[in-house]
Amino acid sequence: QEALERLMRDRTVFIIAHRLATVRRADRILVMEKGRVVESGTHGELLERGDRYARFYAQQFEQ
């Protein structure tokens, strides 16, 4: 994880991931469903909305 963060520093990077730990610190997260962007925001913003990202996050980290 640290190595990935070093590589991304000061660059525009697109990451496609199912593990949310990989994208939690991103400046902007896009949530896609069936090829369409259905949510966009920071980790905190998406958690506050309580929609798809928040549910997926809860599934991964609150088990």
C-alpha positions as CSV (number, residue, x, y, z in Angstrom):
1,Q,0.0,0.0,0.0
2,E,2.8,2.5,0.9
3,A,4.6,1.7,-2.3
4,L,1.5,2.4,-4.3
5,E,0.9,5.7,-2.5
6,R,4.5,6.8,-3.3
7,L,4.0,6.0,-7.0
8,M,0.8,8.0,-7.1
9,R,2.1,11.1,-5.4
10,D,1.8,14.2,-7.6
11,R,0.2,12.3,-10.4
12,T,-3.2,11.8,-11.9
13,V,-3.9,8.1,-11.4
14,F,-7.0,6.0,-12.2
15,I,-7.4,2.9,-10.0
16,I,-10.1,0.3,-10.6
17,A,-10.5,-1.7,-7.4
18,H,-13.0,-3.8,-5.4
19,R,-11.0,-3.5,-2.2
20,L,-11.9,-0.1,-0.7
21,A,-8.7,0.1,1.3
22,T,-7.0,0.8,-2.0
23,V,-9.1,3.9,-2.8
24,R,-9.9,5.3,0.7
25,R,-7.3,8.1,0.5
26,A,-8.1,9.1,-3.1
27,D,-9.0,12.7,-3.8
28,R,-12.1,11.6,-5.8
29,I,-13.8,8.2,-5.8
30,L,-16.2,7.2,-8.6
31,V,-18.7,4.4,-7.9
32,M,-19.8,2.6,-11.0
33,E,-22.7,0.3,-11.6
34,K,-23.5,-1.4,-14.9
35,G,-21.0,0.9,-16.7
36,R,-22.3,4.2,-15.3
37,V,-21.1,6.5,-12.6
38,V,-23.7,6.4,-9.8
39,E,-21.8,8.2,-7.1
40,S,-18.8,10.5,-6.8
41,G,-17.0,12.1,-3.9
42,T,-14.4,11.7,-1.3
43,H,-14.4,8.7,1.1
44,G,-16.0,10.8,3.8
45,E,-18.6,12.3,1.5
46,L,-19.6,9.0,0.2
47,L,-19.9,7.5,3.7
48,E,-22.1,10.4,4.8
49,R,-24.5,9.8,1.9
50,G,-25.1,6.3,3.1
51,D,-25.7,4.9,-0.4
52,R,-23.9,2.2,-2.4
53,Y,-20.3,3.1,-1.4
54,A,-21.3,3.2,2.3
55,R,-23.0,-0.1,2.1
56,F,-20.1,-1.7,0.3
57,Y,-17.7,-0.2,2.9
58,A,-19.7,-1.6,5.7
59,Q,-19.7,-5.1,4.1
60,Q,-15.9,-5.0,3.8
61,F,-14.8,-3.4,7.1
62,E,-17.5,-4.2,9.7
63,Q,-17.6,-8.0,9.5
